[in-house]
Structure formats: structure tokens, C-alpha cells
Amino acid sequence: MDHNLRLRLGENVMPEAPTIQLTNGNQCIPQHYLTYQHTLESVEAVICDIEYDPRYIVFAAQEASGIYIQVGVVGHDNYQYPPAANDLKLLFGRKWRVEPELPTSEIIQTVFLAIKKSREHEIRELFKLTLKESTTTPFNTHIDLPLMAEQYEKQPSKKTTLINISPEQQIESILTHLSYDHSTFTLGQIEQRRNGLWLVDIVIHQTQRSTLPETKHKILYLQVTNLSLNTISRALMNELVTLSNAHVDKHFSYQGFHRFDPNIDIADIADLSQQTRKHKLPENFSSQFSKTNKEVDQKRIPPVKPGKLAHKYESIIKQFLVVGE
């Protein structure tokens, strides 16, 4: 069998599926002409071919409800006080379910997303705000949302600029209250456009305790509507999440291929995609192909039990249904 036609664990070819000739001369059977029955063994095989930062360890396991992926992060307990410089732990994130029928490509992308979200979880705990001699992590994901929903009272937005203080001084004052991964922020440049938006350049200064590679010698470019502590902090956090995601995009690989690296030309991706899809299917296979897809779709429909949530589903779906005459 040609190298490009070799199946991975958990993959099978649909009966009479066509083989596609690519423009580079190689042949392949695209993933949409395969069926899948993944097991823990096949998911583990996929993970063995994935590389990223070695501090992010991807586990695969199985329980009564099925196979799942879970990312373990080698790092410090961000809430330990006083912090211990060498006290490393293996911290686990949420579980990501993997259905047996999931295409291999989607399993890879599930790992990709799990790493991204695990990393975001960590960096949100590294953004610190110090007010009234108290340091907090306002963007962490452990804040009690039900309690907030019950108790939070929205206050008027505090956008007032202090009297006799310039925009530069206002930003510099805000930045003294903020830190990130033991790094500090200073103002680079600030400019207000005719439409009222502020363009603010923020310089990150790492220290010996800073660990995130993506912030080294980095300037963040913010576009904000006002210069309040709330607006600047949120804009900074958004940019830091973007930096983290970009780091995963660039360094995540499967079998050495960095699929999400922005240097991969989207025109090449589009060309390969159209090569695997723009062809006429034999009539006998076309009907089987449609049938298989419907069967997979049916398996993805969740069972709905009578109750309050079912009534909510019904009321939502009715909004989109067109009642026939």
C-alpha cells in the first residue's frame, strides 16, 4: 500500500471509497471517506505524535462514560503563599471527551484546544492587580459565578480622568497596580485618534522570575475607548491571551508538522482541501457516503429527558421553526 494510503489505528476505509490523485503525484484517501472507531490505544498513538512544550503533558484515559483527554501542567501552585521557587507540581485541567467516531484530525485538534485552554487557565492566574494593599488575580477562572450572579451590583463605569493629570500619567499610574508573570508594565506611547479611540503601546519588562517566552522584549498594542483601570486591564489581558494562543499555534506539531503556524500559507491549505473534495463520486458510493454521514450525525444527538431544561430547549427551537400553513 502507498505510504499516503496507510491507515492509522482506529481508521477504516468506506467500501468503494475513491482514491484521490493529488497534484504532487501522490495518492490519498481523504478523511471524509473514512470511518472511525477509536479506542484508548488509538488515541494514545495520536498523542505520541504530538509535540508542544514538555511542561504540558497530554494524558489519555478511559472511564465508564468513554475515552477522554486531560492536560497536566508542570508548574507552581499560583496561590501558594509565600511562593516556593522550586516547588513544582503536576496540575490537571478539565477532561475533554473523545467520541470513538471522531476523525483523527479532530482528535489532534481537541488536544490542540485542550493545551490552549490549559495554558490560558494558567496565564489568567499570573495577571495580578494590587489595590488597597491587597493583591488579587481578577481574571482567574475560579471566581464564584453563581455568587457573582446573586450578589454583584453593577456600578457606574469609572472613566473619570483625574484633574491636572495627563493621559500619560493616568496610564502610568494604572500600570503601577498591575503585574504579569513577575513582569512589570510601562507606557511606551499613547495617541488619541479623531474617532476618540486611544492607541496605547505597553512595554513588558521581564524579571529573573518571569517564565513565559512570548513576553520577552514584547510591546503590546492596545486600542481602547477610555483610559480607566477596568478598560486597560481587560485590554491587556486580551492581548496576553492572544500572545499565549499564538505561542501554541507556532509550536504545536503533529508528526513534526506545525499545522497552525501562521507561516503555513492559507492558499496552500485551500488548494489541498479543494483537491480532496472537488471530484465526482461514483453513484454507488455516493449513496453509501450520505448514509454513513447521517448515521454519524444521529449518534451525536444528545438524549433529552423531560424537565425544565427540555422546556427551555423547546422554547428556543420554536423561535427558529417556520410553521407550515
MOBELZI-V685375 format. One record per run of one state. SS is the DSSP state (H for helix, E for strand, C for the rest). FROM is the first residue (numbers start at 1). TO is the last residue. If there is no record, write none. Layout:
ss=SS from=FROM to=TO
ss=SS from=FROM to=TO
This chain:
ss=C from=1 to=2
ss=H from=3 to=5
ss=C from=6 to=10
ss=E from=11 to=13
ss=C from=14 to=19
ss=E from=20 to=21
ss=C from=22 to=26
ss=E from=27 to=28
ss=C from=29 to=30
ss=H from=31 to=33
ss=E from=34 to=36
ss=C from=37 to=39
ss=H from=40 to=48
ss=C from=49 to=49
ss=E from=50 to=51
ss=C from=52 to=55
ss=E from=56 to=63
ss=C from=64 to=65
ss=E from=66 to=75
ss=C from=76 to=88
ss=E from=89 to=98
ss=C from=99 to=103
ss=H from=104 to=124
ss=C from=125 to=126
ss=E from=127 to=131
ss=C from=132 to=133
ss=E from=134 to=136
ss=C from=137 to=144
ss=H from=145 to=151
ss=C from=152 to=166
ss=H from=167 to=175
ss=C from=176 to=177
ss=E from=178 to=180
ss=C from=181 to=182
ss=E from=183 to=192
ss=C from=193 to=197
ss=E from=198 to=205
ss=C from=206 to=212
ss=H from=213 to=215
ss=C from=216 to=218
ss=E from=219 to=224
ss=C from=225 to=228
ss=H from=229 to=251
ss=C from=252 to=252
ss=E from=253 to=254
ss=C from=255 to=256
ss=E from=257 to=257
ss=C from=258 to=265
ss=H from=266 to=275
ss=C from=276 to=282
ss=H from=283 to=299
ss=C from=300 to=307
ss=H from=308 to=318
ss=C from=319 to=325
